Amino acid sequence: MTMGLFREKGIYEGASDAFASEGFWKKAVQRFFRHKLAVIGIVLLLIITLMSIFYPIIRDSSIAFEVNYTAINASPQSGNIMGTDALGRDVFMRLMLGGRVSLSVGLVAAICSTLIGITLGGIAGFFGGKIDNLIMRFTDTMMSFPFLVICMVLVSILGPGIGNTMLAIVLLKWTNAARITRGEILYIRERQFIEADKALGINRFKTLFAHIIPNALSPIIVNMTFTMADTIMTEASLSFLGLGVLLPTPTWGNMLKDASSLVTLSMRPWLWIPPGIMIALTVLSINFVGDGLRDALDPKANL
């Protein structure tokens, strides 16, 4: 009877919010595919991802690690479509294996940092008061430090490597997600369906994670795409500086580091142009997808 009274008063209307609505998702997909740059971005990203995953499986990936002194710094040819490096290793294979590492670091770090941000921002926004002040002042403190500098310090302490690079990025990159989540929750928690949860005595944590956060996911998802792009750039920067993923494991960053000599820059463009292009294309593609998602997931957007 109480539930019926709430329904009669329209209190549960908000429970079918835009994000939970099947119709909203259908319109969001339509809006996304009308965004030409987003479609171009997702196609490029799929091509890069599939090539990085399957090319080393189709062809023997050992050529990315085997030293071949008879083919040192060979220019692009039929056998090596992007030439070889200073140790005679196939550049294209190293480029694809580097894509695996860079994309993996970007995806895993973006997801983990977003989950931390959702949790902390959700608790801060929902409970408010001293908890909110404590969490947000800590967030503000973290954001006040230059990200790359602190990331370099952390990786120096933890030691170089894929796992430590991910960990350092995750520990520092959750702040934007936390602030966005808190802002959304401060708005959503005043909605009528949240008041209905309180009246029915539903556990506050269940209300937070089952009702509030799902309705706040639109801007969080968009932020996660931009975080992934930033993370790929950060990993490339750390690897270029010798603080990220170490050789012989190839990444786009340490491939650029290997090709940073003046002779290589002037005489062997096949060693530094491909990884630079791959970083630029990947980050640009992710940003295009993020722009498309931002427009598509905006419930106020006009069809």
PAROMI-47298 format. One record per residue (C-alpha): residue in one letter; x, y, z; chain. Coordinates in nm, 2 decimals, decimal comma, always signed. Layout:
BEGIN
a | X | Y | Z | A;
...
***
This chain:
BEGIN
m | +0,00 | +0,00 | +0,00 | A;
t | +0,29 | +0,24 | +0,08 | A;
m | +0,45 | +0,16 | -0,25 | A;
g | +0,12 | +0,23 | -0,43 | A;
l | +0,10 | +0,57 | -0,25 | A;
f | +0,45 | +0,66 | -0,37 | A;
r | +0,37 | +0,56 | -0,72 | A;
e | +0,05 | +0,76 | -0,72 | A;
k | +0,24 | +1,07 | -0,61 | A;
g | +0,50 | +1,01 | -0,88 | A;
i | +0,79 | +0,96 | -0,64 | A;
y | +0,92 | +0,66 | -0,84 | A;
e | +0,91 | +0,84 | -1,17 | A;
g | +1,28 | +0,94 | -1,13 | A;
a | +1,37 | +0,57 | -1,10 | A;
s | +1,33 | +0,54 | -1,47 | A;
d | +1,58 | +0,82 | -1,52 | A;
a | +1,73 | +0,89 | -1,86 | A;
f | +2,03 | +0,66 | -1,81 | A;
a | +1,81 | +0,37 | -1,70 | A;
s | +1,57 | +0,42 | -1,99 | A;
e | +1,59 | +0,18 | -2,28 | A;
g | +1,47 | +0,46 | -2,51 | A;
f | +1,75 | +0,68 | -2,39 | A;
w | +2,01 | +0,42 | -2,49 | A;
k | +1,86 | +0,38 | -2,84 | A;
k | +1,87 | +0,76 | -2,89 | A;
a | +2,22 | +0,78 | -2,75 | A;
v | +2,34 | +0,52 | -3,00 | A;
q | +2,18 | +0,71 | -3,28 | A;
r | +2,34 | +1,04 | -3,17 | A;
f | +2,68 | +0,87 | -3,13 | A;
f | +2,68 | +0,73 | -3,49 | A;
r | +2,57 | +1,07 | -3,63 | A;
h | +2,89 | +1,21 | -3,48 | A;
k | +3,13 | +1,16 | -3,77 | A;
l | +3,45 | +1,22 | -3,58 | A;
a | +3,34 | +0,97 | -3,31 | A;
v | +3,27 | +0,70 | -3,58 | A;
i | +3,61 | +0,77 | -3,74 | A;
g | +3,77 | +0,75 | -3,39 | A;
i | +3,61 | +0,42 | -3,30 | A;
v | +3,71 | +0,27 | -3,64 | A;
l | +4,07 | +0,37 | -3,60 | A;
l | +4,08 | +0,25 | -3,24 | A;
l | +3,94 | -0,09 | -3,35 | A;
i | +4,19 | -0,12 | -3,63 | A;
i | +4,48 | -0,04 | -3,40 | A;
t | +4,36 | -0,27 | -3,12 | A;
l | +4,29 | -0,57 | -3,35 | A;
m | +4,63 | -0,53 | -3,53 | A;
s | +4,81 | -0,51 | -3,19 | A;
i | +4,63 | -0,82 | -3,07 | A;
f | +4,63 | -1,05 | -3,38 | A;
y | +4,94 | -0,95 | -3,58 | A;
p | +5,19 | -1,09 | -3,33 | A;
i | +4,98 | -1,41 | -3,32 | A;
i | +4,96 | -1,45 | -3,70 | A;
r | +5,33 | -1,38 | -3,74 | A;
d | +5,62 | -1,50 | -3,52 | A;
s | +5,66 | -1,23 | -3,25 | A;
s | +6,01 | -1,34 | -3,17 | A;
i | +6,14 | -1,12 | -3,45 | A;
a | +6,07 | -0,82 | -3,22 | A;
f | +6,33 | -0,95 | -2,98 | A;
e | +6,59 | -1,14 | -3,18 | A;
v | +6,91 | -0,95 | -3,26 | A;
n | +7,00 | -0,98 | -3,62 | A;
y | +7,34 | -0,81 | -3,70 | A;
t | +7,30 | -0,87 | -4,07 | A;
a | +7,00 | -0,64 | -4,09 | A;
i | +7,09 | -0,35 | -3,86 | A;
n | +6,90 | -0,03 | -3,94 | A;
a | +6,76 | -0,17 | -4,26 | A;
s | +6,53 | +0,06 | -4,44 | A;
p | +6,17 | -0,05 | -4,51 | A;
q | +6,15 | -0,33 | -4,76 | A;
s | +5,92 | -0,63 | -4,85 | A;
g | +6,06 | -0,85 | -4,56 | A;
n | +6,03 | -0,57 | -4,31 | A;
i | +5,76 | -0,33 | -4,41 | A;
m | +5,89 | -0,07 | -4,15 | A;
g | +6,25 | -0,16 | -4,15 | A;
t | +6,47 | -0,27 | -3,86 | A;
d | +6,62 | -0,10 | -3,56 | A;
a | +6,98 | -0,07 | -3,44 | A;
l | +6,98 | -0,44 | -3,33 | A;
g | +6,81 | -0,57 | -3,65 | A;
r | +6,47 | -0,62 | -3,48 | A;
d | +6,16 | -0,58 | -3,69 | A;
v | +6,01 | -0,23 | -3,62 | A;
f | +5,65 | -0,32 | -3,73 | A;
m | +5,63 | -0,62 | -3,49 | A;
r | +5,77 | -0,41 | -3,21 | A;
l | +5,51 | -0,14 | -3,29 | A;
m | +5,23 | -0,39 | -3,26 | A;
l | +5,36 | -0,54 | -2,94 | A;
g | +5,41 | -0,18 | -2,81 | A;
g | +5,04 | -0,12 | -2,89 | A;
r | +4,94 | -0,41 | -2,67 | A;
v | +5,13 | -0,26 | -2,37 | A;
s | +5,02 | +0,10 | -2,42 | A;
l | +4,65 | +0,01 | -2,48 | A;
s | +4,66 | -0,23 | -2,18 | A;
v | +4,81 | +0,02 | -1,95 | A;
g | +4,56 | +0,29 | -2,07 | A;
l | +4,26 | +0,07 | -2,03 | A;
v | +4,34 | -0,10 | -1,70 | A;
a | +4,46 | +0,22 | -1,53 | A;
a | +4,16 | +0,42 | -1,66 | A;
i | +3,91 | +0,16 | -1,53 | A;
c | +4,08 | +0,12 | -1,19 | A;
s | +4,12 | +0,49 | -1,13 | A;
t | +3,76 | +0,55 | -1,23 | A;
l | +3,64 | +0,29 | -0,99 | A;
i | +3,84 | +0,45 | -0,71 | A;
g | +3,70 | +0,79 | -0,80 | A;
i | +3,34 | +0,66 | -0,82 | A;
t | +3,37 | +0,50 | -0,47 | A;
l | +3,53 | +0,81 | -0,30 | A;
g | +3,32 | +1,06 | -0,49 | A;
g | +3,00 | +0,86 | -0,43 | A;
i | +3,06 | +0,84 | -0,05 | A;
a | +3,15 | +1,21 | -0,03 | A;
g | +2,85 | +1,33 | -0,23 | A;
f | +2,60 | +1,10 | -0,07 | A;
f | +2,69 | +1,12 | +0,30 | A;
g | +2,82 | +1,49 | +0,30 | A;
g | +2,93 | +1,66 | +0,62 | A;
k | +3,27 | +1,57 | +0,76 | A;
i | +3,31 | +1,27 | +0,53 | A;
d | +3,26 | +1,49 | +0,23 | A;
n | +3,50 | +1,76 | +0,36 | A;
l | +3,77 | +1,50 | +0,44 | A;
i | +3,75 | +1,32 | +0,11 | A;
m | +3,73 | +1,64 | -0,11 | A;
r | +4,01 | +1,82 | +0,08 | A;
f | +4,23 | +1,51 | +0,02 | A;
t | +4,12 | +1,52 | -0,35 | A;
d | +4,21 | +1,89 | -0,38 | A;
t | +4,55 | +1,82 | -0,22 | A;
m | +4,62 | +1,54 | -0,47 | A;
m | +4,51 | +1,77 | -0,76 | A;
s | +4,74 | +2,05 | -0,64 | A;
f | +5,06 | +1,86 | -0,73 | A;
p | +5,18 | +1,84 | -1,09 | A;
f | +5,07 | +1,50 | -1,21 | A;
l | +5,36 | +1,39 | -1,42 | A;
v | +5,62 | +1,50 | -1,17 | A;
i | +5,46 | +1,31 | -0,89 | A;
c | +5,41 | +1,01 | -1,12 | A;
m | +5,78 | +1,01 | -1,20 | A;
v | +5,86 | +1,02 | -0,83 | A;
l | +5,63 | +0,73 | -0,75 | A;
v | +5,76 | +0,52 | -1,04 | A;
s | +6,12 | +0,59 | -0,92 | A;
i | +6,02 | +0,47 | -0,57 | A;
l | +5,83 | +0,16 | -0,69 | A;
g | +6,07 | +0,08 | -0,97 | A;
p | +6,01 | +0,07 | -1,35 | A;
g | +5,78 | -0,19 | -1,51 | A;
i | +5,43 | -0,23 | -1,65 | A;
g | +5,26 | -0,31 | -1,31 | A;
n | +5,43 | -0,03 | -1,12 | A;
t | +5,35 | +0,22 | -1,40 | A;
m | +4,98 | +0,12 | -1,39 | A;
l | +4,98 | +0,15 | -1,01 | A;
a | +5,14 | +0,49 | -1,00 | A;
i | +4,89 | +0,63 | -1,26 | A;
v | +4,59 | +0,47 | -1,07 | A;
l | +4,70 | +0,62 | -0,74 | A;
l | +4,71 | +0,97 | -0,89 | A;
k | +4,45 | +0,97 | -1,17 | A;
w | +4,12 | +0,91 | -0,97 | A;
t | +4,07 | +1,27 | -0,87 | A;
n | +3,87 | +1,39 | -1,17 | A;
a | +3,63 | +1,09 | -1,15 | A;
a | +3,58 | +1,16 | -0,78 | A;
r | +3,49 | +1,53 | -0,83 | A;
i | +3,25 | +1,45 | -1,12 | A;
t | +3,08 | +1,17 | -0,93 | A;
r | +3,03 | +1,39 | -0,62 | A;
g | +2,88 | +1,67 | -0,83 | A;
e | +2,64 | +1,43 | -1,00 | A;
i | +2,54 | +1,27 | -0,67 | A;
l | +2,48 | +1,61 | -0,50 | A;
y | +2,21 | +1,67 | -0,77 | A;
i | +2,07 | +1,31 | -0,79 | A;
r | +2,04 | +1,26 | -0,41 | A;
e | +1,77 | +1,53 | -0,39 | A;
r | +1,55 | +1,35 | -0,65 | A;
q | +1,22 | +1,21 | -0,54 | A;
f | +1,30 | +0,84 | -0,59 | A;
i | +1,59 | +0,88 | -0,34 | A;
e | +1,34 | +1,03 | -0,09 | A;
a | +1,13 | +0,72 | -0,16 | A;
d | +1,42 | +0,49 | -0,07 | A;
k | +1,47 | +0,68 | +0,26 | A;
a | +1,10 | +0,65 | +0,34 | A;
l | +1,11 | +0,27 | +0,27 | A;
g | +1,41 | +0,23 | +0,49 | A;
i | +1,64 | +0,10 | +0,22 | A;
n | +2,01 | +0,07 | +0,32 | A;
r | +2,20 | +0,39 | +0,23 | A;
f | +2,48 | +0,20 | +0,06 | A;
k | +2,24 | +0,01 | -0,15 | A;
t | +2,07 | +0,33 | -0,25 | A;
l | +2,41 | +0,48 | -0,34 | A;
f | +2,54 | +0,19 | -0,55 | A;
a | +2,22 | +0,05 | -0,69 | A;
h | +2,03 | +0,38 | -0,76 | A;
i | +2,24 | +0,69 | -0,75 | A;
i | +2,57 | +0,59 | -0,92 | A;
p | +2,40 | +0,42 | -1,22 | A;
n | +2,21 | +0,75 | -1,29 | A;
a | +2,54 | +0,94 | -1,27 | A;
l | +2,73 | +0,72 | -1,51 | A;
s | +2,70 | +0,93 | -1,82 | A;
p | +2,97 | +1,19 | -1,74 | A;
i | +3,18 | +0,93 | -1,56 | A;
i | +3,20 | +0,72 | -1,87 | A;
v | +3,30 | +1,02 | -2,08 | A;
n | +3,57 | +1,11 | -1,82 | A;
m | +3,70 | +0,76 | -1,83 | A;
t | +3,77 | +0,78 | -2,21 | A;
f | +3,97 | +1,10 | -2,16 | A;
t | +4,15 | +0,94 | -1,87 | A;
m | +4,25 | +0,65 | -2,10 | A;
a | +4,40 | +0,89 | -2,35 | A;
d | +4,59 | +1,08 | -2,08 | A;
t | +4,71 | +0,75 | -1,94 | A;
i | +4,85 | +0,64 | -2,27 | A;
m | +5,04 | +0,97 | -2,30 | A;
t | +5,17 | +0,93 | -1,95 | A;
e | +5,29 | +0,58 | -2,01 | A;
a | +5,47 | +0,69 | -2,33 | A;
s | +5,62 | +0,99 | -2,14 | A;
l | +5,75 | +0,77 | -1,86 | A;
s | +5,89 | +0,51 | -2,09 | A;
f | +6,06 | +0,78 | -2,30 | A;
l | +6,23 | +0,90 | -1,99 | A;
g | +6,33 | +0,55 | -1,89 | A;
l | +6,10 | +0,53 | -1,59 | A;
g | +5,81 | +0,33 | -1,74 | A;
v | +5,83 | +0,00 | -1,92 | A;
l | +6,19 | -0,11 | -1,97 | A;
l | +6,34 | -0,28 | -2,27 | A;
p | +6,34 | -0,53 | -2,42 | A;
t | +5,96 | -0,51 | -2,38 | A;
p | +5,86 | -0,26 | -2,65 | A;
t | +5,62 | +0,03 | -2,60 | A;
w | +5,57 | +0,33 | -2,82 | A;
g | +5,74 | +0,55 | -2,56 | A;
n | +6,07 | +0,35 | -2,53 | A;
m | +6,07 | +0,31 | -2,91 | A;
l | +6,09 | +0,68 | -2,93 | A;
k | +6,36 | +0,69 | -2,67 | A;
d | +6,56 | +0,44 | -2,87 | A;
a | +6,53 | +0,67 | -3,18 | A;
s | +6,62 | +0,99 | -3,00 | A;
s | +6,97 | +1,03 | -3,13 | A;
l | +7,05 | +1,30 | -3,39 | A;
v | +7,17 | +1,05 | -3,65 | A;
t | +6,85 | +0,85 | -3,62 | A;
l | +6,62 | +1,15 | -3,63 | A;
s | +6,79 | +1,28 | -3,95 | A;
m | +6,88 | +0,95 | -4,13 | A;
r | +6,63 | +0,68 | -4,01 | A;
p | +6,28 | +0,83 | -3,99 | A;
w | +6,12 | +0,48 | -4,00 | A;
l | +6,24 | +0,43 | -3,64 | A;
w | +6,07 | +0,73 | -3,48 | A;
i | +5,78 | +0,84 | -3,71 | A;
p | +5,57 | +0,52 | -3,67 | A;
p | +5,55 | +0,51 | -3,29 | A;
g | +5,49 | +0,89 | -3,29 | A;
i | +5,20 | +0,85 | -3,54 | A;
m | +5,06 | +0,56 | -3,34 | A;
i | +5,05 | +0,76 | -3,01 | A;
a | +4,89 | +1,05 | -3,19 | A;
l | +4,63 | +0,84 | -3,37 | A;
t | +4,54 | +0,64 | -3,06 | A;
v | +4,50 | +0,94 | -2,84 | A;
l | +4,31 | +1,14 | -3,10 | A;
s | +4,08 | +0,84 | -3,17 | A;
i | +4,00 | +0,81 | -2,80 | A;
n | +3,93 | +1,18 | -2,77 | A;
f | +3,70 | +1,17 | -3,07 | A;
v | +3,51 | +0,88 | -2,91 | A;
g | +3,49 | +1,07 | -2,58 | A;
d | +3,35 | +1,37 | -2,76 | A;
g | +3,09 | +1,15 | -2,93 | A;
l | +2,99 | +0,99 | -2,60 | A;
r | +2,96 | +1,33 | -2,43 | A;
d | +2,71 | +1,44 | -2,69 | A;
a | +2,53 | +1,11 | -2,71 | A;
l | +2,49 | +1,06 | -2,34 | A;
d | +2,36 | +1,42 | -2,28 | A;
p | +1,99 | +1,37 | -2,19 | A;
k | +1,92 | +1,73 | -2,29 | A;
a | +2,05 | +1,68 | -2,65 | A;
n | +1,81 | +1,73 | -2,93 | A;
l | +1,75 | +1,47 | -3,18 | A;
***
